[in-house]
Amino acid sequence: MAKFRILSGREVCQILGQHGFVEVRRRGSHIVMQRRTTTGTVTVPVPDHYEIRLGTLQSIIRQSGIARSEFESQD
């Protein structure tokens, strides 16, 4: 299992955007990304920080349903 890359909030939003998420609002230091599916809506809050902490990144991955490999380093 590869290690996670060090990602900023904006980089995480770019990855989410590649998978159909769109920014619906921004308030303070958080960006709310959302994707509509046939079964409902998936909403993921992303902190707009220079470096996302590991536990926060794992939570974003779990909520979004995107493969972990998208966020891992390519070494």
The first five atom37 places (N, CA, C, CB, O) and aatype in JSON, in Angstrom:
{
  "aatype": [12, 0, 11, 13, 1, 9, 10, 15, 7, 1, 6, 19, 4, 5, 9, 10, 7, 5, 8, 7, 13, 19, 6, 19, 1, 1, 1, 7, 15, 8, 9, 19, 12, 5, 1, 1, 16, 16, 16, 7, 16, 19, 16, 19, 14, 19, 14, 3, 8, 18, 6, 9, 1, 10, 7, 16, 10, 5, 15, 9, 9, 1, 5, 15, 7, 9, 0, 1, 15, 6, 13, 6, 15, 5, 3],
  "atom_mask": [
    [1, 1, 1, 1, 1],
    [1, 1, 1, 1, 1],
    [1, 1, 1, 1, 1],
    [1, 1, 1, 1, 1],
    [1, 1, 1, 1, 1],
    [1, 1, 1, 1, 1],
    [1, 1, 1, 1, 1],
    [1, 1, 1, 1, 1],
    [1, 1, 1, 0, 1],
    [1, 1, 1, 1, 1],
    [1, 1, 1, 1, 1],
    [1, 1, 1, 1, 1],
    [1, 1, 1, 1, 1],
    [1, 1, 1, 1, 1],
    [1, 1, 1, 1, 1],
    [1, 1, 1, 1, 1],
    [1, 1, 1, 0, 1],
    [1, 1, 1, 1, 1],
    [1, 1, 1, 1, 1],
    [1, 1, 1, 0, 1],
    [1, 1, 1, 1, 1],
    [1, 1, 1, 1, 1],
    [1, 1, 1, 1, 1],
    [1, 1, 1, 1, 1],
    [1, 1, 1, 1, 1],
    [1, 1, 1, 1, 1],
    [1, 1, 1, 1, 1],
    [1, 1, 1, 0, 1],
    [1, 1, 1, 1, 1],
    [1, 1, 1, 1, 1],
    [1, 1, 1, 1, 1],
    [1, 1, 1, 1, 1],
    [1, 1, 1, 1, 1],
    [1, 1, 1, 1, 1],
    [1, 1, 1, 1, 1],
    [1, 1, 1, 1, 1],
    [1, 1, 1, 1, 1],
    [1, 1, 1, 1, 1],
    [1, 1, 1, 1, 1],
    [1, 1, 1, 0, 1],
    [1, 1, 1, 1, 1],
    [1, 1, 1, 1, 1],
    [1, 1, 1, 1, 1],
    [1, 1, 1, 1, 1],
    [1, 1, 1, 1, 1],
    [1, 1, 1, 1, 1],
    [1, 1, 1, 1, 1],
    [1, 1, 1, 1, 1],
    [1, 1, 1, 1, 1],
    [1, 1, 1, 1, 1],
    [1, 1, 1, 1, 1],
    [1, 1, 1, 1, 1],
    [1, 1, 1, 1, 1],
    [1, 1, 1, 1, 1],
    [1, 1, 1, 0, 1],
    [1, 1, 1, 1, 1],
    [1, 1, 1, 1, 1],
    [1, 1, 1, 1, 1],
    [1, 1, 1, 1, 1],
    [1, 1, 1, 1, 1],
    [1, 1, 1, 1, 1],
    [1, 1, 1, 1, 1],
    [1, 1, 1, 1, 1],
    [1, 1, 1, 1, 1],
    [1, 1, 1, 0, 1],
    [1, 1, 1, 1, 1],
    [1, 1, 1, 1, 1],
    [1, 1, 1, 1, 1],
    [1, 1, 1, 1, 1],
    [1, 1, 1, 1, 1],
    [1, 1, 1, 1, 1],
    [1, 1, 1, 1, 1],
    [1, 1, 1, 1, 1],
    [1, 1, 1, 1, 1],
    [1, 1, 1, 1, 1]
  ],
  "atom_positions": [
    [[0.84, -1.17, 0.0], [0.0, 0.0, 0.0], [0.89, 1.24, 0.0], [-0.96, -0.01, 1.21], [1.76, 1.38, 0.86]],
    [[0.69, 2.12, -0.95], [1.5, 3.33, -1.09], [1.09, 4.38, -0.06], [1.38, 3.9, -2.51], [0.0, 4.33, 0.51]],
    [[2.0, 5.34, 0.16], [1.72, 6.41, 1.12], [0.9, 7.5, 0.45], [3.03, 6.99, 1.69], [0.94, 7.69, -0.76]],
    [[0.16, 8.22, 1.28], [-0.59, 9.36, 0.78], [0.34, 10.49, 0.41], [-1.61, 9.82, 1.82], [1.37, 10.69, 1.05]],
    [[-0.02, 11.24, -0.64], [0.71, 12.46, -0.97], [0.3, 13.54, 0.01], [0.43, 12.91, -2.43], [-0.78, 13.47, 0.6]],
    [[1.15, 14.54, 0.18], [0.78, 15.71, 0.96], [-0.01, 16.61, 0.02], [2.04, 16.45, 1.58], [0.53, 17.1, -0.97]],
    [[-1.27, 16.82, 0.34], [-2.17, 17.56, -0.54], [-2.74, 18.78, 0.17], [-3.3, 16.66, -1.03], [-2.98, 18.76, 1.38]],
    [[-2.96, 19.82, -0.59], [-3.65, 20.99, -0.06], [-5.15, 20.79, -0.3], [-3.14, 22.32, -0.74], [-5.56, 19.88, -1.02]],
    [[-5.95, 21.64, 0.3], [-7.39, 21.57, 0.11], [-7.79, 21.77, -1.34], [0.0, 0.0, 0.0], [-8.7, 21.11, -1.84]],
    [[-7.11, 22.68, -2.01], [-7.43, 22.93, -3.42], [-7.06, 21.75, -4.31], [-6.7, 24.18, -3.9], [-7.77, 21.47, -5.28]],
    [[-5.97, 21.06, -3.99], [-5.6, 19.87, -4.77], [-6.63, 18.76, -4.56], [-4.19, 19.38, -4.37], [-6.96, 18.04, -5.51]],
    [[-7.12, 18.62, -3.35], [-8.16, 17.62, -3.07], [-9.42, 17.97, -3.86], [-8.46, 17.55, -1.55], [-10.07, 17.08, -4.41]],
    [[-9.76, 19.25, -3.91], [-10.94, 19.68, -4.68], [-10.77, 19.39, -6.17], [-11.19, 21.19, -4.47], [-11.74, 19.05, -6.85]],
    [[-9.55, 19.52, -6.69], [-9.3, 19.21, -8.1], [-9.52, 17.73, -8.36], [-7.87, 19.61, -8.49], [-10.12, 17.36, -9.38]],
    [[-9.04, 16.87, -7.45], [-9.24, 15.43, -7.6], [-10.73, 15.1, -7.54], [-8.47, 14.65, -6.51], [-11.23, 14.31, -8.34]],
    [[-11.43, 15.7, -6.59], [-12.88, 15.47, -6.5], [-13.59, 15.96, -7.76], [-13.46, 16.19, -5.25], [-14.52, 15.32, -8.23]],
    [[-13.14, 17.09, -8.3], [-13.73, 17.64, -9.53], [-13.58, 16.71, -10.71], [0.0, 0.0, 0.0], [-14.46, 16.65, -11.57]],
    [[-12.47, 15.97, -10.77], [-12.26, 15.02, -11.85], [-13.23, 13.84, -11.76], [-10.82, 14.51, -11.81], [-13.41, 13.1, -12.73]],
    [[-13.84, 13.67, -10.6], [-14.78, 12.56, -10.4], [-16.21, 13.04, -10.28], [-14.39, 11.79, -9.16], [-17.05, 12.34, -9.7]],
    [[-16.51, 14.21, -10.81], [-17.88, 14.66, -10.91], [-18.37, 15.56, -9.79], [0.0, 0.0, 0.0], [-19.54, 15.95, -9.79]],
    [[-17.52, 15.9, -8.85], [-17.93, 16.8, -7.77], [-17.81, 18.25, -8.24], [-17.08, 16.57, -6.5], [-16.92, 18.59, -9.03]],
    [[-18.7, 19.09, -7.76], [-18.65, 20.52, -8.06], [-18.71, 21.29, -6.75], [-19.82, 20.94, -9.01], [-19.31, 20.84, -5.77]],
    [[-18.08, 22.46, -6.74], [-18.11, 23.31, -5.56], [-19.48, 23.97, -5.47], [-16.97, 24.38, -5.6], [-19.92, 24.63, -6.41]],
    [[-20.16, 23.78, -4.34], [-21.49, 24.38, -4.17], [-21.45, 25.61, -3.29], [-22.45, 23.36, -3.59], [-22.28, 26.51, -3.43]],
    [[-20.49, 25.66, -2.37], [-20.34, 26.86, -1.55], [-18.99, 26.86, -0.85], [-21.49, 26.96, -0.51], [-18.28, 25.85, -0.79]],
    [[-18.67, 28.03, -0.33], [-17.4, 28.23, 0.36], [-17.71, 29.14, 1.54], [-16.29, 28.85, -0.58], [-18.31, 30.21, 1.38]],
    [[-17.32, 28.72, 2.72], [-17.59, 29.54, 3.89], [-16.4, 29.42, 4.84], [-18.92, 29.11, 4.6], [-16.05, 28.33, 5.29]],
    [[-15.8, 30.54, 5.15], [-14.64, 30.52, 6.02], [-13.51, 29.75, 5.37], [0.0, 0.0, 0.0], [-13.1, 30.06, 4.25]],
    [[-13.01, 28.75, 6.07], [-11.89, 27.98, 5.54], [-12.31, 26.62, 4.99], [-10.86, 27.78, 6.61], [-11.48, 25.72, 4.88]],
    [[-13.59, 26.46, 4.64], [-14.06, 25.18, 4.11], [-14.76, 25.36, 2.76], [-15.0, 24.51, 5.11], [-15.49, 26.33, 2.52]],
    [[-14.51, 24.38, 1.9], [-15.13, 24.31, 0.58], [-16.06, 23.09, 0.61], [-14.05, 24.2, -0.59], [-15.63, 22.01, 1.0]],
    [[-17.29, 23.26, 0.19], [-18.23, 22.14, 0.18], [-18.39, 21.68, -1.26], [-19.61, 22.55, 0.79], [-18.83, 22.43, -2.13]],
    [[-18.01, 20.41, -1.49], [-18.1, 19.8, -2.82], [-19.28, 18.82, -2.81], [-16.76, 19.06, -3.2], [-19.57, 18.18, -1.8]],
    [[-19.95, 18.73, -3.97], [-21.15, 17.9, -4.03], [-21.24, 17.2, -5.38], [-22.41, 18.75, -3.78], [-20.86, 17.76, -6.41]],
    [[-21.76, 15.97, -5.35], [-22.0, 15.2, -6.58], [-23.37, 14.57, -6.49], [-20.9, 14.11, -6.79], [-23.72, 13.93, -5.49]],
    [[-24.15, 14.77, -7.53], [-25.49, 14.16, -7.59], [-25.4, 12.8, -8.27], [-26.49, 15.09, -8.34], [-24.74, 12.65, -9.3]],
    [[-26.06, 11.82, -7.68], [-26.12, 10.48, -8.26], [-27.58, 10.09, -8.4], [-25.35, 9.45, -7.39], [-28.47, 10.83, -7.98]],
    [[-27.83, 8.94, -8.98], [-29.21, 8.5, -9.15], [-29.84, 8.14, -7.81], [-29.27, 7.3, -10.09], [-31.07, 8.19, -7.67]],
    [[-29.01, 7.79, -6.83], [-29.54, 7.41, -5.52], [-29.58, 8.55, -4.53], [-28.72, 6.29, -4.95], [-30.12, 8.39, -3.43]],
    [[-29.02, 9.7, -4.87], [-29.02, 10.84, -3.97], [-27.87, 11.78, -4.23], [0.0, 0.0, 0.0], [-27.34, 11.84, -5.34]],
    [[-27.49, 12.52, -3.21], [-26.42, 13.5, -3.32], [-25.32, 13.17, -2.32], [-26.95, 14.93, -3.09], [-25.59, 12.85, -1.16]],
    [[-24.07, 13.26, -2.77], [-22.91, 13.05, -1.9], [-22.29, 14.41, -1.65], [-21.87, 12.04, -2.53], [-21.89, 15.09, -2.59]],
    [[-22.19, 14.81, -0.39], [-21.63, 16.1, -0.01], [-20.37, 15.87, 0.82], [-22.66, 16.95, 0.78], [-20.38, 15.1, 1.78]],
    [[-19.28, 16.54, 0.43], [-18.0, 16.37, 1.11], [-17.43, 17.75, 1.45], [-17.0, 15.56, 0.24], [-17.15, 18.53, 0.54]],
    [[-17.27, 18.07, 2.74], [-16.6, 19.32, 3.1], [-15.08, 19.13, 3.05], [-17.05, 19.79, 4.53], [-14.56, 18.12, 3.51]],
    [[-14.38, 20.12, 2.48], [-12.93, 20.05, 2.36], [-12.34, 21.31, 2.99], [-12.49, 19.91, 0.86], [-12.69, 22.42, 2.57]],
    [[-11.45, 21.17, 3.98], [-10.83, 22.36, 4.54], [-9.86, 22.97, 3.54], [-10.09, 22.02, 5.86], [-9.09, 22.26, 2.9]],
    [[-9.9, 24.28, 3.39], [-9.03, 24.98, 2.43], [-7.71, 25.33, 3.12], [-9.72, 26.26, 1.86], [-7.4, 26.51, 3.34]],
    [[-6.94, 24.29, 3.46], [-5.67, 24.46, 4.15], [-4.52, 24.12, 3.22], [-5.61, 23.58, 5.42], [-4.71, 23.49, 2.18]],
    [[-3.32, 24.55, 3.6], [-2.14, 24.26, 2.78], [-1.78, 22.78, 2.81], [-0.95, 25.08, 3.24], [-1.23, 22.25, 1.85]],
    [[-2.1, 22.13, 3.92], [-1.82, 20.7, 4.06], [-2.97, 20.04, 4.8], [-0.47, 20.46, 4.79], [-3.29, 20.43, 5.92]],
    [[-3.59, 19.04, 4.17], [-4.7, 18.31, 4.78], [-4.12, 17.22, 5.67], [-5.66, 17.71, 3.69], [-3.24, 16.47, 5.25]],
    [[-4.6, 17.12, 6.9], [-4.11, 16.1, 7.82], [-4.58, 14.72, 7.37], [-4.6, 16.39, 9.25], [-5.59, 14.58, 6.67]],
    [[-3.84, 13.7, 7.77], [-4.08, 12.33, 7.33], [-5.49, 11.84, 7.65], [-3.07, 11.41, 7.95], [-6.16, 11.28, 6.79]],
    [[-5.95, 12.04, 8.88], [-7.29, 11.59, 9.27], [-8.38, 12.29, 8.49], [0.0, 0.0, 0.0], [-9.4, 11.69, 8.14]],
    [[-8.17, 13.58, 8.21], [-9.14, 14.36, 7.43], [-9.19, 13.84, 6.0], [-8.79, 15.86, 7.44], [-10.27, 13.71, 5.42]],
    [[-8.02, 13.53, 5.43], [-7.96, 13.01, 4.06], [-8.65, 11.65, 3.98], [-6.5, 12.89, 3.59], [-9.37, 11.38, 3.02]],
    [[-8.44, 10.8, 4.98], [-9.1, 9.5, 4.98], [-10.62, 9.65, 5.08], [-8.58, 8.64, 6.15], [-11.36, 8.88, 4.47]],
    [[-11.08, 10.62, 5.84], [-12.51, 10.88, 5.95], [-13.08, 11.35, 4.62], [-12.78, 11.9, 7.04], [-14.17, 10.94, 4.23]],
    [[-12.35, 12.22, 3.92], [-12.79, 12.71, 2.61], [-12.89, 11.56, 1.62], [-11.83, 13.8, 2.07], [-13.84, 11.48, 0.85]],
    [[-11.91, 10.67, 1.64], [-11.91, 9.5, 0.75], [-13.11, 8.61, 1.05], [-10.58, 8.69, 0.89], [-13.8, 8.16, 0.13]],
    [[-13.36, 8.36, 2.32], [-14.48, 7.5, 2.72], [-15.82, 8.11, 2.31], [-14.46, 7.28, 4.25], [-16.69, 7.41, 1.79]],
    [[-15.99, 9.42, 2.53], [-17.25, 10.08, 2.2], [-17.48, 10.14, 0.69], [-17.27, 11.48, 2.79], [-18.61, 9.98, 0.23]],
    [[-16.41, 10.39, -0.07], [-16.56, 10.58, -1.51], [-16.72, 9.28, -2.28], [-15.38, 11.33, -2.05], [-17.33, 9.26, -3.35]],
    [[-16.18, 8.18, -1.75], [-16.26, 6.9, -2.45], [-15.24, 6.78, -3.57], [0.0, 0.0, 0.0], [-15.33, 5.86, -4.38]],
    [[-14.27, 7.68, -3.63], [-13.22, 7.64, -4.65], [-12.12, 6.69, -4.19], [-12.65, 9.06, -4.93], [-11.85, 6.59, -2.99]],
    [[-11.49, 6.01, -5.13], [-10.43, 5.06, -4.8], [-9.26, 5.76, -4.1], [-9.93, 4.36, -6.06], [-8.87, 6.86, -4.47]],
    [[-8.73, 5.09, -3.1], [-7.6, 5.62, -2.32], [-6.4, 5.9, -3.22], [-7.21, 4.64, -1.22], [-5.64, 6.83, -2.94]],
    [[-6.23, 5.12, -4.28], [-5.07, 5.27, -5.16], [-4.99, 6.65, -5.81], [-5.1, 4.2, -6.24], [-3.91, 7.08, -6.2]],
    [[-6.11, 7.35, -5.93], [-6.12, 8.69, -6.51], [-5.35, 9.69, -5.64], [-7.55, 9.17, -6.7], [-4.88, 10.71, -6.14]],
    [[-5.23, 9.39, -4.36], [-4.63, 10.3, -3.4], [-3.24, 9.85, -2.96], [-5.52, 10.43, -2.2], [-2.6, 10.52, -2.14]],
    [[-2.76, 8.73, -3.49], [-1.46, 8.17, -3.07], [-0.33, 8.69, -3.95], [-1.49, 6.64, -3.11], [-0.55, 9.12, -5.08]],
    [[0.88, 8.63, -3.4], [2.06, 9.05, -4.16], [2.36, 8.01, -5.23], [3.29, 9.25, -3.23], [2.0, 6.84, -5.09]],
    [[3.0, 8.43, -6.29], [3.28, 7.57, -7.44], [4.66, 6.92, -7.38], [3.15, 8.36, -8.71], [5.13, 6.4, -8.4]],
    [[5.32, 6.92, -6.22], [6.68, 6.38, -6.09], [6.73, 4.91, -6.32], [7.24, 6.68, -4.75], [7.8, 4.3, -6.24]]
  ]
}
